[in-house]
């Protein structure tokens, strides 16, 4: 019985650790040569809804996205855009079929996004914190 | 003539499209399937279409496939084919077929065939997943029977800090369209939409004209043609605050130059609705109140009258005819209680109960006796791919 109580005390904190580590946070990344040092959540939201299409220097922005229904994508849209993926999909259906907007380019995941951003100064993407490396520059951490 | 012009533009689009490598071509689409039932003894009208008698499958069925090809960074070609179910048949048409030229990130020009943009959801009326209902409120959407036009428009986007503006003037002509038993077309269609967007919603105002609009009705085996100039003035709002969703529209149809203004079967009218919804996770329960009104009441056309566009030698009314207050949409009010459930990010399930109450002496949207009310239950699944 004592052993059981002790193991509960050990396992419980571990469970919390486990759930905490599954979301370590997302970061927004751009090309290292991009002059932008930081971005507001509001601007980021507008970029991902195709309402803001240019960087402050006038160059075009190419936003990158994760595959549909991915957990990373779900978290990003909930925290930044404030919409569920089904609301986002309804939103885009109005623009795609009327020629009024093109949704962000869909990549396979963090690695592909880093490679694309590292090769394109106009690129912007979001990746999991643990995927950060020197090939890209972090301009926002999403908690 | 319009048809010839549209064939030419289709040929131009196809020629352009054939020069594009397959890597630049994107396919996407949307579909809706539904069933509607209720105490209907006659066809019920949905928007521009007759949706069915008694319980019927297929009435709300729609499939749209879009092929988009980028010629270069600035020019793209889009063709959208639309298949629609009516009471007992399917029709397929090129709903959209146009070339889009992006002059700058904030200005683009589209040329070809597009939706006639008279009300808030005109451009995506067929895309069920883009709105909460099984079908848009018919009190507003039946008022505009012209579905598409051929011509051009300009999309201006003006970015502000907390608000953005979209201005969309258009001009063209509207080809023949079947609406509620009448065939309509307009020689000259033009107008402008101004839309203000904020993070929480949008407010839109549109003025759209259809000049020399001709509607041919079959009355007792005789085709009667009414020619007139139409002006639609509409305002719409879509607003979301936390979990609350509000959508409301008002459209006013003004008829000018109606050569038979005493013939009251087609008259000025106003359609409106207010929808309130509340999101609970992936569920959106909603309630809509909608209505329509007109200054003109029903009229009696005495025996021996001629019909517009039909010489007296061909036809005169054999007996007194009751002409309802509006030939396109009979006046009514309706209450709709529904729920939309998004069961995946690209598909939604909708269930709706609607109570329709025609105005006194009006026939409502279904052809029964004036004053009868009815209830219908609709169910639909919408997907986007």
Contacts between the chains, C-beta under 8 A, distances in Angstrom:
chain1	res1	chain2	res2	distance
A	42	B	199	7.8
A	45	B	199	7.5
A	51	B	159	7.2
A	51	B	164	5.7
A	51	B	197	7.3
A	52	B	159	6.7
A	53	B	105	4.4
A	53	B	106	7.8
A	54	B	105	5.7
A	60	B	105	6.5
A	68	B	345	6.0
A	68	B	346	7.1
A	69	B	344	7.4
A	69	B	345	5.8
A	84	B	282	6.9
A	84	B	342	7.3
A	84	B	345	7.6
A	85	B	345	3.7
A	86	B	282	6.3
A	86	B	342	3.5
A	86	B	344	7.2
A	86	B	345	4.7
A	86	B	346	7.6
A	86	B	348	7.0
A	87	B	342	7.9
A	88	B	345	7.3
A	89	B	129	7.2
A	89	B	345	4.9
A	89	B	346	5.3
A	89	B	384	6.1
A	90	B	129	5.7
A	90	B	130	5.5
A	90	B	348	7.9
A	93	B	30	6.3
A	93	B	124	7.0
A	93	B	127	5.3
A	93	B	129	5.3
A	93	B	130	4.8
A	93	B	384	4.8
A	94	B	123	7.6
A	94	B	124	4.9
A	94	B	127	7.1
A	94	B	130	4.8
A	96	B	28	5.9
A	96	B	66	7.3
A	97	B	28	7.5
A	97	B	30	6.6
A	97	B	64	6.8
A	97	B	66	5.9
A	97	B	80	6.4
A	97	B	96	7.6
A	97	B	124	6.1
A	97	B	127	5.6
A	98	B	96	7.7
A	98	B	115	7.4
A	98	B	123	4.5
A	98	B	124	6.1
A	99	B	68	7.9
A	99	B	76	7.5
A	99	B	78	5.4
A	99	B	96	7.5
A	99	B	98	7.0
A	99	B	100	5.3
A	99	B	110	6.3
A	100	B	155	6.6
